[in-house]
Amino acid sequence: MAEQKATPYSYAQAVLRHSRTTPDRTLFPGHNYQALAKFLNQPYLPQTTGAPYPQLRPNQPLVVLHRFFQDQEHQVLLYNPTTTGLEQLDLETQAGSNSGKIVFLNGFVPPEWLNLIGARYRVDPEFYRQHLSFMQQEGQPDLPGLPYTSKNIVRLPLISIGTWGTDRISQKGCLAGQRSAASQKIKSYLRSFDATTLPGQGIARNLIVNDAVHFTVEQEASICVEKKDGGWSAICWLDGGLDLESPIFHSWLGYQSFPHHSPWILPTYMYQPKMALINPTQVDKSPPLSDSYRATEQAWRGFASLPRLYGQQLDINCSHQDAFYALTQLFAISAFSVNQGLNLVEQCIDSQLKSSIEDMQISLENLHEAKSIVQNYISGLQRILEFIQTRGSAAKWPRATAPKPRALADAAAEELIHNYKHLLNSAISLAQRISSESQWLMHKAMLNESQRAFSQGSRVARLTFLAFLFIPLSFTSSLFGMNIVELVGEAGPKISVWHWAVLTAFVFAGSLLLWWWEAVLRFIKYISSKVNGRTAVIDKGS
């Protein structure tokens, strides 16, 4: 009996059934899938069935499908977040072929689309759950999981560097407070995602305020590969572009209204030998765009155009055979973005070392924040490097068998290994430098405090010495100023002022002797040792 074909509804129901399993019935309870099951089954609830489909922007593709054929053909198909786009994707995924496919999901994807893609390509629900980890209950103990849970899942960091306008630079404020506020706003923003969220909305997993000029937006790209119809299909879920005109984005950065100089997201600068000498019209082989779509895409920053422009420099025949080779450009983009992030952290460190003594505490806080960022980079780079070295062998990703495509795939893998090793070593060296610079700043702060304490001690010693001088003078003056019979008679004072001067001199000399008593003792011992030494020499001579 032939296996019944999976449908989007059956896919969502399967996840729901698993989420209801309990430890007394199976060794694999599914309580950790409850949030995902609720999300995937949202379209099939009575109150949401037949609801109008929201659209984020006109002509903004939600899914981009790349197909690599053996006859050197590379197709790129765009699907807008509409009911028609979903129906077109359904027809395309039903057509069987032995081509290599990359299905790009751009930004937040509604459950209808996830169920369709999951059913057609038999996507492991764990792939969805890990990418939507921010929708899970807080304190979920199984995330991040063991390497076995991610043997067919790769999560690549995508780092976007932003800079504020000139009006922001002049604003003064505590960076620690800005970081805390941005972190809270990002958490609140991520918790707001549900089935009613607009399709294609960009996902920002973290916002880091590096300094008064720069900030960093952290996103991810999740990849899994499934074999289907004699070929392979890679599901690549990107967090999407960043809409700089969105009030949500401005609220992250502390803007109450749109300033004249808006924040700017810097592009990820990639490199390919002699790319600068090639005519741009020969490089861009993507599908033609309408004016409305091009205007829409220009409003987005980050990695909004990545799905559409992907793969134009890849060898089509090798991409058709080797899944890892077809995805190497995505690994490279992630590496270049992380490299820019590390360079920005290093620049911020250099600026902190030039800070004044008064800003020492702020510099230490900034260095602690930088070390936390770099440590996160290190753990991610180690995980990605291990995956590249195996090239998906644990998940049995298809590999090229012909000599020429295999050589291309091997060369691309070696280049990635070299670049990621360089990034990992740079991140480790940067973390060590941050630790040493933090210790140096703390040592510098301790020396500064010691100098301040010594300076204060010197001033106190001078005041004490002056007080020591004036005490005997005050004593004798008070003594001779007393109206007593022994000192003052009916005819006036019985003693002259010279008596006061002589007594004051004796008291003053005694005070000085007490002040320098230790020095006097050392001098007496020194003289005694000299005299005793001379006496011993005379005795020997005699």
C-alpha positions, 0 to 999 in steps of 0.5 A: 500500500502506497504511503499517503502523501503528506499535506500541510494540515497533516504536517501540523497535526503530526507536530501537535500529536507529538507535543501532547506525548507524555513521559509515561508513554514514550521516551521522547516526550514532546512538551518542548514542541507545544509552542511550535505546535500551537503556532503551526496549527493556528490557521486551522482554528475556527476563528482564523480559518478564512481570515484575510491574508496580511501583506507586509509590502507590495511585491516583497517576496517571502520565498525565493526558490533556486533550482540548479539543473544538470544542463547548466540551467539556474532558475530563480522563482519569487513568491509574494506573501499572498494567497496566490503566491502560496498556491504557486509555491504549492504547485511548484513543490508538487512537481518532481525533478532531480534538480538541486533546490534552495528554498529561501525563506525571507523574514518571518514566515506564517504557519501556512507556508511553513506547513506547506514546505514542511509537508512537501520536503519532509522538514524536521520540525526541530528545524523550525523549532530551533529557528523560532527559539525566541517563541519558546517558553523562557528557560527551556532547558533543551536549547541549545541542544546536543550536536546530535540534534543539529546534525542536519541543521546549521545556524549561521550568524549574520551581523549587520553594522549600523551607524547613527546619524550626526544628530545622534552623535551629539547626544550624551548618555550612558551606554550601559543604560542604552544597552539595557533599554535596547535589550529589553525592547528586543526581548519584548519585540521577539515575544510579540511574534505570533501567527498574526505577525506580518509575513516577511517582517525582519527578525532581529535577535539582538541589538548591541550598542557598541559605542556612541556611533555604532550599533550591531544587529545580530540575525541568523540563517538556518539551513537544513538539507532534505533528499527528494525526487532524486535530488536534494532540497536545502531549506534556508531560513533567513531572518530577513532585511531590516526596515529602516522606516519602521517605527519598531526599528527606531524604537530599538535605537531610542528614537521618538520620531524620525530624525533628519539623519536616519540610522544607516545599516552598512552592507556586508562587503564580500570579495571575489578576485578581480570582481571590481574589474567586471561590469556590474551588468554582467554580474547581476543575472537575477530576474528583472524587477519591477519599479515598485519592487526595486523601490521597496527593496531599497527601503530595506537594509541588511540581507533583504536582497540575499535570496534573490541575488544568491548563487550567481557566481556558483558553478551550476553543474557542481551546485546540482550535484553537491549540496554543500557547494551550493551553500558555500556562498551563504557560509562565506557571507556569514564569515564576512559579516562576522569579520566586520563585527570583530573589526568593529569590536576591536575598533571600540577596544582601541577607543576605550584604551584612550579614555581618561582616568575619570572614564575608567569605570565606563571603559571597563564596562565597555570591555566587559560587554565586548568580551561577551560579544566575542565569546558568543562569536567564538562558540558559534565559529567553533560549531560552524567550523566543525560542520564545514570540516565534515561537510554535512557527512553526518546528515548524508548531504549529497556530494559531487562524484565527478572529478571536476565538480568534486574538485570545485567542491573540495576547493570551496570547502578548504577555502571556507575552513581556512577563513573560519579558522582565521576568524576563530583564531582572531576571535580568541586573540581578541578575547585574550587581548580584552582580558589583558587590557581589562587587567591593565586598566584595573592596574592603572586604576589601582595605581591612580588610586594609590597616587591619590591616596599618597597625595592626600597622605602628604597633605594630611602630613603637612597639616599635622606638622603645622598643627604640631608646631602651633600646639606648643605656641598655643599652650604657652600663649594660653598659659601666660594669658591666664589671670592668676596671681603667680603671673599677674599682680596688682601692678601688672605682669610679674614676668616679662615677655622674655620669660614667655619666649624662653619657655616657648623655645623649650616647649617648641624644641621638645615638640620637635624632638618628639616629632623627629624622635625616630630619626634622632634614635637612628642618628644616635645608633649611627654615631654609636656604630661609628664610634664603636667601629673606630674604637675596635680599629684602635684596639687592634692597632695597639 
